[in-house]
Amino acid sequence: MHEIDENGERTAQARALDGETAGPGPDEAWRPDDRPPLGGSFPGADETAWSSPEAAPTADVVPTFGRPAADPRSFVGPESTPSRGLRNPAIPSLAAIAGHPIHPMLVALPIGAFTGALVSDMAYAATGDRFWARASSVLLGAGIATGTLAGAVGSVDFAGRERVREHGESWLHAGGNVAALAIGALNLAIRRPDVTKHVVPAGLALSAVTGTVLLATGWFGGELVFRHRIGVSQD
């Protein structure tokens, strides 16, 4: 069926069924109906089956019947993909438990305590209830104690890893945290012996400054971990 086309030539499919190995006839290119079964191929289906020499496929490019060959320059190989992790190798923490750095475990404690002191100062300013003033003093003391512990652990990596000290963010992180502890200690000192004394406006202002400093040091700490890979395990 349909062995002879309108030009009197036998179709490529008819020639293939008869075992002929010649390519398409004159002025005849592969058509969708002439595609071989899945997994098979027409005899003689080589570069002569393409409509023009420019459309012939090049090496390592799989042709598709009925479509022009793809330009191999459009393909991106592994050699064009940059390797990851070579610019910033991991710097494991010296103060770690089973590969997990201790400093990130502890920093949440002073951050939460100093933030709670700011909220308590705001509540005292709004209500005048001594409960909030006492809560602020307790939270300031907790922030100073836990912040000192977290800073001591963090100083192990700062002093023991020269590559840590090479980054300016590490100096800003360390210096900012020391400043936050000093401001917190001053804030607690002005409330003695009366916890309600100097809460507003001095105590509230100092608590706000401490919170702002901790936001900045938290940003620098994130830069050290996520950008410079400090405290990241090699595994």
C-alpha positions as CSV (number, residue, x, y, z in Angstrom):
1,M,0.0,0.0,0.0
2,H,1.3,3.4,-1.0
3,E,4.5,1.8,-2.5
4,I,4.6,4.3,-5.3
5,D,4.6,8.1,-4.7
6,E,3.3,10.8,-7.0
7,N,6.7,11.0,-8.8
8,G,6.6,7.3,-9.7
9,E,9.3,6.4,-7.2
10,R,9.0,3.7,-4.6
11,T,8.7,5.0,-1.0
12,A,11.5,4.5,1.5
13,Q,9.2,2.2,3.6
14,A,8.5,0.0,0.6
15,R,12.2,-0.3,-0.2
16,A,13.0,-1.1,3.4
17,L,10.5,-3.9,3.5
18,D,12.1,-5.4,0.4
19,G,15.5,-5.4,2.0
20,E,16.9,-2.6,0.0
21,T,19.6,-0.6,1.7
22,A,19.5,2.6,-0.3
23,G,18.4,5.8,1.4
24,P,15.4,7.9,0.4
25,G,14.8,8.5,-3.2
26,P,15.3,11.7,-5.1
27,D,13.8,14.8,-3.4
28,E,12.5,12.5,-0.6
29,A,13.3,12.9,3.0
30,W,12.3,10.9,6.1
31,R,8.6,11.5,7.0
32,P,6.9,10.8,10.3
33,D,5.1,7.9,8.7
34,D,8.4,6.4,7.6
35,R,9.8,6.2,11.2
36,P,11.0,2.7,12.2
37,P,9.4,0.8,15.1
38,L,10.7,1.6,18.7
39,G,14.1,0.2,19.1
40,G,14.6,-0.5,15.3
41,S,16.0,1.5,12.4
42,F,15.6,1.6,8.6
43,P,18.3,0.0,6.6
44,G,20.5,2.6,5.1
45,A,19.3,5.3,7.6
46,D,22.6,7.2,7.8
47,E,23.7,10.7,7.1
48,T,22.2,10.6,3.6
49,A,18.7,10.6,5.1
50,W,19.1,14.2,6.1
51,S,17.7,16.9,3.8
52,S,21.0,18.8,3.6
53,P,24.7,18.4,4.7
54,E,24.3,21.3,7.2
55,A,21.5,19.4,9.0
56,A,23.5,16.2,9.4
57,P,24.2,15.4,13.1
58,T,27.6,15.8,14.6
59,A,29.4,13.5,17.0
60,D,27.8,12.8,20.4
61,V,24.5,14.4,19.3
62,V,21.5,12.0,18.9
63,P,19.5,12.9,15.8
64,T,15.7,12.8,15.7
65,F,14.0,12.0,12.4
66,G,12.0,14.9,11.0
67,R,13.9,17.5,13.0
68,P,17.2,19.3,12.3
69,A,20.3,18.3,14.2
70,A,21.0,20.1,17.4
71,D,23.9,22.4,17.7
72,P,26.4,20.7,20.0
73,R,27.5,24.1,21.3
74,S,24.1,24.4,23.0
75,F,24.8,21.5,25.4
76,V,26.4,22.2,28.8
77,G,28.7,19.5,30.0
78,P,30.2,18.8,33.5
79,E,33.3,20.8,32.6
80,S,31.1,23.9,32.3
81,T,29.6,23.5,35.8
82,P,31.7,25.1,38.6
83,S,32.6,22.8,41.5
84,R,31.1,23.7,44.9
85,G,32.8,24.1,48.2
86,L,36.3,24.8,46.8
87,R,36.3,28.5,47.5
88,N,35.3,28.2,51.2
89,P,36.4,24.8,52.7
90,A,34.7,23.7,55.9
91,I,36.3,24.8,59.2
92,P,35.2,22.4,61.9
93,S,34.7,23.8,65.4
94,L,37.3,22.9,68.1
95,A,34.6,23.1,70.8
96,A,32.3,20.4,69.6
97,I,30.5,17.2,70.7
98,A,30.5,14.4,68.2
99,G,31.1,17.0,65.4
100,H,28.3,19.3,66.6
101,P,29.7,22.8,67.6
102,I,28.6,23.9,71.1
103,H,28.6,27.6,70.5
104,P,25.4,27.6,68.4
105,M,23.7,25.6,71.0
106,L,24.3,28.2,73.7
107,V,23.8,31.5,71.9
108,A,20.0,31.1,72.0
109,L,20.0,31.4,75.8
110,P,21.4,34.9,76.1
111,I,19.5,36.1,73.1
112,G,16.2,34.9,74.6
113,A,17.0,36.3,78.0
114,F,18.0,39.8,76.8
115,T,15.0,39.9,74.4
116,G,12.7,38.9,77.4
117,A,14.2,41.7,79.5
118,L,13.3,44.2,76.8
119,V,9.7,42.9,76.6
120,S,9.5,43.1,80.4
121,D,10.7,46.7,80.5
122,M,8.1,47.6,77.9
123,A,5.4,45.9,80.0
124,Y,6.6,47.8,83.2
125,A,6.5,51.1,81.3
126,A,2.9,50.3,80.2
127,T,1.6,49.0,83.5
128,G,3.9,50.1,86.3
129,D,3.6,46.6,87.8
130,R,6.7,45.7,89.9
131,F,6.4,42.1,88.7
132,W,7.7,43.2,85.3
133,A,10.6,45.2,86.8
134,R,11.7,42.1,88.9
135,A,11.4,39.9,85.8
136,S,13.6,42.3,83.8
137,S,16.3,42.1,86.5
138,V,16.2,38.3,86.6
139,L,16.3,38.0,82.8
140,L,19.3,40.5,82.6
141,G,21.2,38.3,85.1
142,A,20.4,35.2,83.1
143,G,21.5,36.8,79.9
144,I,24.8,37.9,81.3
145,A,25.5,34.5,82.8
146,T,24.6,32.4,79.7
147,G,26.2,35.0,77.3
148,T,29.5,34.7,79.2
149,L,29.4,30.9,78.8
150,A,28.5,31.1,75.1
151,G,31.3,33.7,74.6
152,A,33.8,31.5,76.4
153,V,33.0,28.6,74.1
154,G,33.1,30.7,71.0
155,S,36.5,32.1,72.0
156,V,37.9,28.6,71.7
157,D,37.4,28.7,67.9
158,F,38.4,32.4,67.7
159,A,41.7,31.8,69.4
160,G,42.4,28.4,68.1
161,R,41.6,28.8,64.4
162,E,43.7,31.3,62.5
163,R,41.4,30.9,59.5
164,V,38.5,32.2,61.7
165,R,40.4,35.3,62.6
166,E,41.0,36.0,59.0
167,H,37.4,37.1,58.5
168,G,36.3,40.5,59.5
169,E,32.9,39.2,60.5
170,S,34.4,37.1,63.2
171,W,35.9,40.2,64.9
172,L,32.6,42.1,64.6
173,H,30.7,39.1,65.9
174,A,33.0,38.7,68.9
175,G,33.3,42.4,69.7
176,G,29.6,43.0,69.4
177,N,28.8,40.2,71.8
178,V,31.2,41.6,74.3
179,A,29.6,45.0,74.0
180,A,26.1,43.5,74.5
181,L,27.3,41.8,77.7
182,A,28.8,45.1,79.0
183,I,25.6,47.0,78.2
184,G,23.6,44.3,79.9
185,A,25.7,44.5,83.0
186,L,25.4,48.2,83.1
187,N,21.6,47.9,82.7
188,L,21.5,45.5,85.7
189,A,23.7,47.7,87.9
190,I,21.6,50.8,87.6
191,R,18.6,48.9,88.9
192,R,20.2,48.1,92.3
193,P,19.1,48.1,95.0
194,D,15.6,49.1,93.8
195,V,14.5,47.0,90.8
196,T,12.1,49.7,89.7
197,K,14.6,52.5,89.8
198,H,15.8,53.7,86.4
199,V,13.8,51.2,84.5
200,V,12.2,54.0,82.5
201,P,13.8,55.5,80.5
202,A,17.4,54.5,81.1
203,G,16.8,50.7,81.6
204,L,14.4,50.5,78.7
205,A,16.8,52.3,76.4
206,L,19.7,50.1,77.4
207,S,17.6,47.0,76.8
208,A,16.7,48.2,73.3
209,V,20.4,48.9,72.5
210,T,21.3,45.4,73.7
211,G,18.7,43.9,71.4
212,T,19.9,45.9,68.4
213,V,23.5,44.8,69.0
214,L,22.5,41.2,69.2
215,L,20.7,41.5,65.9
216,A,23.9,42.7,64.3
217,T,26.1,40.0,65.9
218,G,23.5,37.4,64.9
219,W,23.8,38.5,61.3
220,F,27.6,38.3,61.4
221,G,27.4,34.9,63.0
222,G,25.2,33.7,60.1
223,E,27.7,35.0,57.6
224,L,30.5,33.0,59.4
225,V,28.5,29.8,59.2
226,F,26.6,29.9,56.0
227,R,29.0,31.9,53.8
228,H,32.5,31.1,55.3
229,R,31.5,27.6,56.6
230,I,33.0,28.1,60.0
231,G,31.9,25.5,62.5
232,V,30.8,23.2,59.6
233,S,31.7,19.5,59.7
234,Q,33.9,18.1,56.9
235,D,31.6,15.0,56.6
